[in-house]
Amino acid sequence: MAFTKDTIVAEVMMKAPQAQPFFLNIGMHCLGCALATGETIEQACLTHGVDPDTFLDELNDFLASEA
């Protein structure tokens, strides 16, 4: 399972709850808020001043290592 810039944050939380620390570590503490249900990973990263490509590379690498 690999996520993209267009993946909704809430979808990640449903499919890979073990990814929560990646979001929390960069200041995304609203994982259960209303925005998480309509905000893409790219939008969330840009809002928090994080490069979405770097974030996704690290997230997807972590998830692949757990498979």
KEZA-694076 format. One record per atom (N, C-alpha, C, CB): residue in three letters; x, y, z; atom name. Coordinates in steps of 0.2 Angstrom, whole numbers. Glycine has a CB too. Layout:
<atoms>
+-----+-------+-------+-------+----+
!   r !     x !     y !     z !  a !
+-----+-------+-------+-------+----+
! ala !     X !     Y !     Z ! CA !
...
+-----+-------+-------+-------+----+
</atoms>
This chain:
<atoms>
+-----+-------+-------+-------+----+
!   r !     x !     y !     z !  a !
+-----+-------+-------+-------+----+
! met !     4 !    -6 !     0 !  N !
! met !     0 !     0 !     0 ! CA !
! met !     4 !     6 !     0 !  C !
! met !    -5 !     0 !     6 ! CB !
! ala !     4 !    10 !    -5 !  N !
! ala !     7 !    17 !    -5 ! CA !
! ala !     2 !    22 !    -6 !  C !
! ala !    12 !    17 !   -11 ! CB !
! phe !     4 !    28 !    -2 !  N !
! phe !     0 !    34 !    -2 ! CA !
! phe !     3 !    39 !    -7 !  C !
! phe !    -1 !    36 !     5 ! CB !
! thr !    -2 !    43 !    -9 !  N !
! thr !     0 !    49 !   -14 ! CA !
! thr !    -1 !    55 !   -11 !  C !
! thr !    -3 !    48 !   -21 ! CB !
! lys !     1 !    61 !   -14 !  N !
! lys !    -1 !    67 !   -12 ! CA !
! lys !    -9 !    68 !   -12 !  C !
! lys !     2 !    72 !   -17 ! CB !
! asp !   -12 !    65 !   -16 !  N !
! asp !   -20 !    66 !   -17 ! CA !
! asp !   -23 !    61 !   -12 !  C !
! asp !   -22 !    64 !   -24 ! CB !
! thr !   -20 !    57 !    -8 !  N !
! thr !   -23 !    53 !    -3 ! CA !
! thr !   -26 !    58 !     3 !  C !
! thr !   -19 !    48 !     0 ! CB !
! ile !   -32 !    56 !     5 !  N !
! ile !   -35 !    60 !    11 ! CA !
! ile !   -32 !    58 !    17 !  C !
! ile !   -43 !    59 !    11 ! CB !
! val !   -30 !    63 !    22 !  N !
! val !   -27 !    61 !    28 ! CA !
! val !   -31 !    56 !    32 !  C !
! val !   -26 !    67 !    32 ! CB !
! ala !   -38 !    56 !    32 !  N !
! ala !   -42 !    52 !    36 ! CA !
! ala !   -41 !    44 !    33 !  C !
! ala !   -49 !    54 !    36 ! CB !
! glu !   -40 !    44 !    26 !  N !
! glu !   -39 !    37 !    23 ! CA !
! glu !   -33 !    34 !    26 !  C !
! glu !   -39 !    38 !    16 ! CB !
! val !   -28 !    38 !    27 !  N !
! val !   -22 !    35 !    29 ! CA !
! val !   -23 !    32 !    36 !  C !
! val !   -16 !    40 !    29 ! CB !
! met !   -27 !    36 !    40 !  N !
! met !   -28 !    34 !    47 ! CA !
! met !   -32 !    28 !    48 !  C !
! met !   -31 !    40 !    51 ! CB !
! met !   -36 !    27 !    43 !  N !
! met !   -41 !    21 !    43 ! CA !
! met !   -37 !    15 !    40 !  C !
! met !   -47 !    22 !    38 ! CB !
! lys !   -33 !    16 !    35 !  N !
! lys !   -29 !    10 !    32 ! CA !
! lys !   -22 !     9 !    36 !  C !
! lys !   -28 !    12 !    25 ! CB !
! ala !   -19 !    14 !    39 !  N !
! ala !   -13 !    13 !    42 ! CA !
! ala !   -12 !    17 !    48 !  C !
! ala !    -7 !    15 !    37 ! CB !
! pro !   -16 !    15 !    53 !  N !
! pro !   -16 !    19 !    59 ! CA !
! pro !    -9 !    20 !    63 !  C !
! pro !   -20 !    16 !    65 ! CB !
! gln !    -4 !    15 !    61 !  N !
! gln !     3 !    15 !    63 ! CA !
! gln !     7 !    21 !    61 !  C !
! gln !     6 !     9 !    62 ! CB !
! ala !     4 !    25 !    56 !  N !
! ala !     7 !    30 !    53 ! CA !
! ala !     6 !    37 !    57 !  C !
! ala !     4 !    31 !    46 ! CB !
! gln !     2 !    37 !    62 !  N !
! gln !     0 !    43 !    66 ! CA !
! gln !     6 !    46 !    68 !  C !
! gln !    -4 !    41 !    72 ! CB !
! pro !    12 !    43 !    71 !  N !
! pro !    17 !    47 !    73 ! CA !
! pro !    21 !    51 !    67 !  C !
! pro !    23 !    42 !    75 ! CB !
! phe !    20 !    49 !    61 !  N !
! phe !    23 !    53 !    56 ! CA !
! phe !    19 !    60 !    55 !  C !
! phe !    22 !    49 !    49 ! CB !
! phe !    13 !    60 !    56 !  N !
! phe !     9 !    66 !    56 ! CA !
! phe !    10 !    70 !    62 !  C !
! phe !     2 !    64 !    55 ! CB !
! leu !    10 !    67 !    68 !  N !
! leu !    11 !    70 !    74 ! CA !
! leu !    18 !    74 !    75 !  C !
! leu !    10 !    66 !    80 ! CB !
! asn !    23 !    70 !    72 !  N !
! asn !    30 !    73 !    72 ! CA !
! asn !    31 !    79 !    69 !  C !
! asn !    35 !    68 !    70 ! CB !
! ile !    27 !    81 !    64 !  N !
! ile !    27 !    87 !    60 ! CA !
! ile !    22 !    92 !    62 !  C !
! ile !    27 !    85 !    52 ! CB !
! gly !    19 !    91 !    67 !  N !
! gly !    14 !    96 !    70 ! CA !
! gly !     7 !    95 !    67 !  C !
! gly !    16 !   102 !    68 ! CB !
! met !     5 !    89 !    64 !  N !
! met !    -2 !    88 !    62 ! CA !
! met !    -5 !    84 !    68 !  C !
! met !    -2 !    83 !    56 ! CB !
! his !    -8 !    88 !    72 !  N !
! his !   -11 !    85 !    78 ! CA !
! his !   -19 !    85 !    77 !  C !
! his !   -10 !    89 !    84 ! CB !
! cys !   -21 !    86 !    72 !  N !
! cys !   -29 !    86 !    71 ! CA !
! cys !   -31 !    80 !    67 !  C !
! cys !   -31 !    93 !    67 ! CB !
! leu !   -28 !    75 !    68 !  N !
! leu !   -29 !    69 !    64 ! CA !
! leu !   -37 !    67 !    64 !  C !
! leu !   -25 !    63 !    66 ! CB !
! gly !   -40 !    68 !    69 !  N !
! gly !   -47 !    67 !    70 ! CA !
! gly !   -52 !    72 !    68 !  C !
! gly !   -49 !    64 !    77 ! CB !
! cys !   -49 !    78 !    66 !  N !
! cys !   -53 !    84 !    65 ! CA !
! cys !   -57 !    84 !    59 !  C !
! cys !   -49 !    91 !    66 ! CB !
! ala !   -61 !    88 !    58 !  N !
! ala !   -65 !    88 !    51 ! CA !
! ala !   -61 !    89 !    45 !  C !
! ala !   -71 !    94 !    52 ! CB !
! leu !   -56 !    93 !    46 !  N !
! leu !   -51 !    94 !    40 ! CA !
! leu !   -48 !    88 !    38 !  C !
! leu !   -46 !    99 !    42 ! CB !
! ala !   -47 !    83 !    42 !  N !
! ala !   -43 !    77 !    40 ! CA !
! ala !   -48 !    73 !    36 !  C !
! ala !   -42 !    73 !    46 ! CB !
! thr !   -54 !    74 !    36 !  N !
! thr !   -58 !    70 !    31 ! CA !
! thr !   -59 !    73 !    24 !  C !
! thr !   -65 !    70 !    34 ! CB !
! gly !   -56 !    79 !    23 !  N !
! gly !   -56 !    82 !    16 ! CA !
! gly !   -50 !    84 !    14 !  C !
! gly !   -62 !    87 !    16 ! CB !
! glu !   -45 !    84 !    18 !  N !
! glu !   -38 !    87 !    16 ! CA !
! glu !   -34 !    81 !    14 !  C !
! glu !   -35 !    91 !    22 ! CB !
! thr !   -30 !    83 !     8 !  N !
! thr !   -25 !    78 !     6 ! CA !
! thr !   -19 !    79 !     9 !  C !
! thr !   -24 !    80 !    -2 ! CB !
! ile !   -15 !    73 !     9 !  N !
! ile !    -8 !    74 !    12 ! CA !
! ile !    -4 !    80 !     9 !  C !
! ile !    -4 !    67 !    10 ! CB !
! glu !    -5 !    81 !     3 !  N !
! glu !    -1 !    87 !     0 ! CA !
! glu !    -3 !    93 !     4 !  C !
! glu !    -2 !    88 !    -7 ! CB !
! gln !   -10 !    94 !     4 !  N !
! gln !   -13 !   100 !     7 ! CA !
! gln !   -10 !   101 !    15 !  C !
! gln !   -20 !   101 !     7 ! CB !
! ala !   -11 !    95 !    18 !  N !
! ala !    -9 !    95 !    25 ! CA !
! ala !    -1 !    97 !    26 !  C !
! ala !   -10 !    88 !    28 ! CB !
! cys !     3 !    94 !    22 !  N !
! cys !    10 !    95 !    22 ! CA !
! cys !    11 !   103 !    21 !  C !
! cys !    14 !    91 !    17 ! CB !
! leu !     8 !   105 !    16 !  N !
! leu !    10 !   112 !    14 ! CA !
! leu !     7 !   117 !    20 !  C !
! leu !     6 !   114 !     7 ! CB !
! thr !     2 !   115 !    23 !  N !
! thr !    -1 !   119 !    28 ! CA !
! thr !     4 !   119 !    34 !  C !
! thr !    -8 !   117 !    31 ! CB !
! his !     8 !   114 !    35 !  N !
! his !    12 !   113 !    41 ! CA !
! his !    19 !   114 !    39 !  C !
! his !    12 !   106 !    44 ! CB !
! gly !    21 !   117 !    33 !  N !
! gly !    27 !   119 !    30 ! CA !
! gly !    32 !   113 !    29 !  C !
! gly !    30 !   123 !    36 ! CB !
! val !    29 !   107 !    27 !  N !
! val !    33 !   101 !    26 ! CA !
! val !    33 !    99 !    19 !  C !
! val !    30 !    95 !    30 ! CB !
! asp !    38 !    97 !    16 !  N !
! asp !    39 !    95 !     9 ! CA !
! asp !    35 !    89 !     8 !  C !
! asp !    46 !    94 !     6 ! CB !
! pro !    29 !    89 !     4 !  N !
! pro !    25 !    83 !     3 ! CA !
! pro !    29 !    77 !     0 !  C !
! pro !    19 !    84 !    -1 ! CB !
! asp !    33 !    78 !    -4 !  N !
! asp !    37 !    72 !    -7 ! CA !
! asp !    42 !    69 !    -2 !  C !
! asp !    41 !    75 !   -13 ! CB !
! thr !    45 !    73 !     2 !  N !
! thr !    49 !    70 !     7 ! CA !
! thr !    45 !    66 !    12 !  C !
! thr !    53 !    75 !    11 ! CB !
! phe !    40 !    69 !    14 !  N !
! phe !    35 !    66 !    19 ! CA !
! phe !    32 !    59 !    17 !  C !
! phe !    29 !    71 !    21 ! CB !
! leu !    30 !    59 !    10 !  N !
! leu !    27 !    53 !     7 ! CA !
! leu !    33 !    48 !     6 !  C !
! leu !    24 !    55 !     1 ! CB !
! asp !    39 !    50 !     4 !  N !
! asp !    44 !    45 !     4 ! CA !
! asp !    45 !    41 !    10 !  C !
! asp !    51 !    48 !     1 ! CB !
! glu !    46 !    45 !    16 !  N !
! glu !    47 !    42 !    22 ! CA !
! glu !    41 !    38 !    25 !  C !
! glu !    49 !    48 !    27 ! CB !
! leu !    35 !    41 !    24 !  N !
! leu !    29 !    37 !    26 ! CA !
! leu !    29 !    30 !    22 !  C !
! leu !    23 !    41 !    25 ! CB !
! asn !    29 !    31 !    16 !  N !
! asn !    28 !    25 !    12 ! CA !
! asn !    34 !    20 !    13 !  C !
! asn !    28 !    26 !     4 ! CB !
! asp !    40 !    22 !    14 !  N !
! asp !    46 !    18 !    16 ! CA !
! asp !    44 !    14 !    22 !  C !
! asp !    52 !    21 !    16 ! CB !
! phe !    42 !    18 !    27 !  N !
! phe !    40 !    15 !    34 ! CA !
! phe !    35 !     9 !    33 !  C !
! phe !    38 !    20 !    39 ! CB !
! leu !    30 !    11 !    30 !  N !
! leu !    24 !     6 !    29 ! CA !
! leu !    26 !     0 !    25 !  C !
! leu !    18 !    10 !    25 ! CB !
! ala !    31 !     1 !    20 !  N !
! ala !    33 !    -5 !    16 ! CA !
! ala !    38 !    -9 !    20 !  C !
! ala !    37 !    -2 !    10 ! CB !
! ser !    41 !    -6 !    25 !  N !
! ser !    46 !   -10 !    29 ! CA !
! ser !    42 !   -15 !    34 !  C !
! ser !    51 !    -6 !    33 ! CB !
! glu !    36 !   -13 !    35 !  N !
! glu !    31 !   -16 !    40 ! CA !
! glu !    28 !   -22 !    37 !  C !
! glu !    26 !   -12 !    43 ! CB !
! ala !    27 !   -22 !    30 !  N !
! ala !    23 !   -27 !    27 ! CA !
! ala !    27 !   -34 !    27 !  C !
! ala !    22 !   -25 !    20 ! CB !
+-----+-------+-------+-------+----+
</atoms>
